[in-house]
Amino acid sequence: MTSQVTIPTLAIALALNVGGALSYLVSPFEGAIVLISDQADVPPTTVAIKYNGWFGLWFLLLSTVGIYFFTN
């Protein structure tokens, strides 16, 4: 099938993979985050956003740069 999109299919696949990993990282409904919040006696949103938020932002930034250089 022909397409006018110039984005490589590998970049799209990697971006979807990174998005899935980030959704597990910052979701307050993920099992590991619920377990950690129970052990630390804090709400799951605190663990997901406050504790994992900066790591998630760095992961997103570095993954985006990595996908760009890996696919070009």
Contacts in CASP RR format, 6 or more apart in sequence:
PFRMAT RR
TARGET T0000
AUTHOR 0000-0000-0000
METHOD contacts of the structure
MODEL  1
MTSQVTIPTLAIALALNVGGALSYLVSPFEGAIVLISDQADVPPTTVAIK
YNGWFGLWFLLLSTVGIYFFTN
8 71 0 8 1.000
10 70 0 8 1.000
10 71 0 8 1.000
11 67 0 8 1.000
11 68 0 8 1.000
11 71 0 8 1.000
14 63 0 8 1.000
14 67 0 8 1.000
14 70 0 8 1.000
14 71 0 8 1.000
15 64 0 8 1.000
15 67 0 8 1.000
18 59 0 8 1.000
18 60 0 8 1.000
18 63 0 8 1.000
18 64 0 8 1.000
18 67 0 8 1.000
21 59 0 8 1.000
22 56 0 8 1.000
22 59 0 8 1.000
22 60 0 8 1.000
24 30 0 8 1.000
25 48 0 8 1.000
25 52 0 8 1.000
25 53 0 8 1.000
25 55 0 8 1.000
25 56 0 8 1.000
25 59 0 8 1.000
26 48 0 8 1.000
26 49 0 8 1.000
26 52 0 8 1.000
26 53 0 8 1.000
26 56 0 8 1.000
27 33 0 8 1.000
27 48 0 8 1.000
28 34 0 8 1.000
28 37 0 8 1.000
28 43 0 8 1.000
28 44 0 8 1.000
28 45 0 8 1.000
28 47 0 8 1.000
28 48 0 8 1.000
28 49 0 8 1.000
29 44 0 8 1.000
30 48 0 8 1.000
33 44 0 8 1.000
33 47 0 8 1.000
33 48 0 8 1.000
33 52 0 8 1.000
34 44 0 8 1.000
36 47 0 8 1.000
37 43 0 8 1.000
37 44 0 8 1.000
37 46 0 8 1.000
37 47 0 8 1.000
40 47 0 8 1.000
END
